[in-house]
Amino acid sequence: MLPTSETTRFSEAMLSRIIIEKAIEKLNKLVDVDVVVVGSGLSGLTSAWFLALNNLNVVVVDTELGFNRGIGYNNTVLPVALIEEGEALEIAKSAGIRTYIGSNGIYVIDPLETYFRIALKALESGAYIWLGVEVTDIITRGRSDELRVHGVMVNQLKQLSGEPLYIYSKAVVDATEYNARIVKLLVERHPELKLNIPGMSSCNIVVGDREIIEKTGMVVPGLYVVGGSAATLYNINRTGALISNLLISGRKVALQIAEDLGRERTG
């Protein structure tokens, strides 16, 4: 039986005010950052983790409303992903991911555990993750050789067509995997760059894993590719269950951006 009278320390209106005030407070921090990472897949979250560890203010944005991009169950029904011994294994262990010996230097990990532990590491290190956000354009300054990417234009939900918000930054990471969404926007908006995007090549895991790591880095000042985005831009062989490149390229791009921005501050 419900009580005839209720006393409480708060009302629904008070709860709404708290939500609105704190949301605005948080959004104010997100519109001017050091780095925007577009894509909450494993390479994007790994880069955000190491960017934050290097004392950079970073926000990850993704159109998805939940954590399921970029690894999940590795596009199969089997809850297994594979990494190689060496740098990838070291990154996995530093994130607290449980690893199991497979064979020939290959280790077995759980894809969902990997994803969530990397996401948690990014959050604990100070990165922000903002889901349900679609990047609709890039912010640039200059043209041709003077061009620099300075952030992204976003809408809160891709179904909405209202006025956009802007995230101003010193660098943007295209971590949209094989879509290479941000690089494609760059090519559409700046044809004077004469930048070609051939798309990824066919599957060759050994070659693809190595070349994605090698090609991870800056495209133009202020814009960097990581993971599958590098494969699409440079026609690199696609990979698969072996996800070492996602961890290694994520850390590599973070360290490069930290070095580049540090050089600009002291230059």
N, C-alpha and C positions, 0 to 999 in steps of 0.2 A: 504494500500500500504506500502511495506517495505521500510525503509529508505535506501538510496544508500550507506551510510557509518554509521558505528556504533562505538561509543567510550564507553569503559567500564573500570571499576577499576580492573577487574579480567578477567582471561581466564579460559577455561576448564582445562588446564594443571595446573593452580594455584589451582583450586578446588581439583584436584586429589592429588596434593602434600599435601594439608591440611588434606585430608582424610587419606592418607598413614602415614603422620607424627603423627597425633593424634591417629590413630589406633595402631601404634607401641608403642607410649607412654603409651596407656592404656594396651596393652598386656603385656608390661614389668611389670606392677603392678599385673597382674593376674597370673603370673607363679610362684609366691612365696607368699603364703598367710597363714593366720592362719588356716582357715577352708575352705574346699570345700564341698558344698552341691550338691549332684547329684540328680536332679529331681526338677522341678519347680512347683510341686503340692502345695496344701495348707499347708501340714505339712512342706515341704521343705522351702517354702517362710516364714512361721511363724518362723521356726528355724533361718533362715538368718536374719530376723528382730531383734530377741532378741540377736543373736550373735553380730550383729553390735551395738546394744544398749549397749553391754558389752565391747565395744571398741576393738572388734576383727575384723581383716581384713578378709572378707568372700566373696567368689564368688559362685554363683549358676550356674550350667551348666545343659543343657537339650538338647536332640536331637531334640525336637520340635522347629519350627521356629516361633511359636506364643504361646500366653498364653491360653492354653486350657486343660492342663493336671490336673487331680486330683480332679476337682470339676465340672467345666463347668455347665451343667444343670443336674448334679447328675445322669447321665445315664438314664434320663427320658426326656420326652418332656415338663415337668412341671418346670417352673422357680422358684423352691422353694427348700431350704435346711433348716434343722432343727438343733438347738442347745439347750442344756440344760441350765437352770439357774445355776449360780455359776461361776466357773472359766472360762468356755468357753464363757459365756455371757460377763464377764468382759473384756476378751481379745477382743472380737468382738467390744464392745463399745469403747475400747481404740483405736481401729483402725478406728473409725468413721463409722462403719457399722450400718445401720439402722436396728433395730430389732422390731418385732411385736409379741405381745403376742398370743400364740396358746392356749394350755391348759395343765394342770398338770405339770407346770414347763417347758414346751417346748416352745421355741421361734422360730419364722419364720424369715428367712433372704433370701435375693436374692443371689444366688450362684455366679453370675458374679460380682456383686458389692463386695461381700466378697473377691473374688479372686483378683480383681484389687486393692482394698483398702489395702489388705495385701501386695501385690507386691509393691505398692507405699510406704508403711511404710518401707519395706525393703530397697528400693532405697533411701528414704529420710534419713534413719539412716546410710547410707554409704555402704550398700552391693552392689555388682556388680551382674548383671544377664547377662549371656552369652549364647545365644540360638543358635541352630543349631550345637551343639557340642556333639559328641558321645564319651563316655568313653569306651576305648578299653582294658584297663588293669589298675591294681593298682600298686602303687609304695610301696615297702616294704623294711624293714631292718630286718635281723635276721630270725630265724626259731623257730618253736615250741614255747616254753615259752618265748623266746627272741624276738618273732615277733612283729613288730609294723608297722602299715600302715602309709605311709608318702606322700599320694597324689595319683594322677591319671594320666594316659596317655590318651590323647584325640586326635581325629581328628576333623577338623573344620566341616565337613559334613559326615554323615555316608555313603554316596555314594562314597566318595573318599577313596583311599587306599594308599595315599602317606605317607611320613614320618610324624610320630606323633609329637605332642607337649607334654610337661609335665607341670603339675601343682603340685608343691611341697607344702606340707602343714603339719601342726602339727596334723590335724584331718580331717577325711572324714565322712560325714553324708550320709548314704544310705536312700534317700527319693524317691526312685523309686516306691514307693507304693507296690502293691502285686507282682511286678516283682522281687523285692529284687535283682536287677541286680549286685550290688557291693558285697553283701554277697556271691552270687553265684560265682563271680570271685575269691573271697577269697578262697572258698572251692575248686575250680578247680586248683588254683595255689599252694595251701598248703594243700595237703591231709593229711599231718602229724598232722594237727589239729583235724582230725576225727570229723569234725563238720557236723551235719546232718541238712538238710533243708527239713522238711516234707511237707511244703506248708500250706496255710491257711485252716482252718476248715470251716464247713458250717455256714450259716448265723444265728447269734444269737446276735442281736444288743446290748442288755443290757450287756451281758457277754463280747462280743468283744470290745465294747467301753472302758470298765474298764480295760481289760487285755492288750490292746494295750498301754494304758497309763502306766500301771505297768511295762511292758516289754521294753518300750522305754529306750535306753541307750547303753552302750558300749558292743560290741561283743568281740573284742580284742583291745589292746591298739592302739588308733588312729582311730578306726572304730566304728561308732555308727549307730544304726537303729532307725527309727522314723516312725510313722504312719503304713501304710499297710505293710511295709517291716518287721516290728516286727511281724505282723500276719503270714507272710509267714515263717519266721525263727522259730517261736515258736508254729506253728499250732494253732493259735488263731482264734476264730470265726470271720468271716468277718462282717463288718458293712454295712451301706447303707446311707440312707437319713440323719441320725443323725451323724453330722460331728464334734461333740464336741472333739472326740479323736484327730483329726487332729490339732486343735488349741492348745490343752493342751499338747500333746506330742511334738509339735514343740517348745513350750516354755520350756518344761522340758528338752529336749536334749540340748538346747542352754545354759541353766543355768548349766547343768552338765558339758558340755565342758568348759565353762568359769571357773568353779571351778577347774576342772582337770588341765587345762593349767596354771591357777594361782598357783596351788600347785606345779606344775613342775618348774615354774619360781623361786619360793621361796624355793624349796626343796634342 
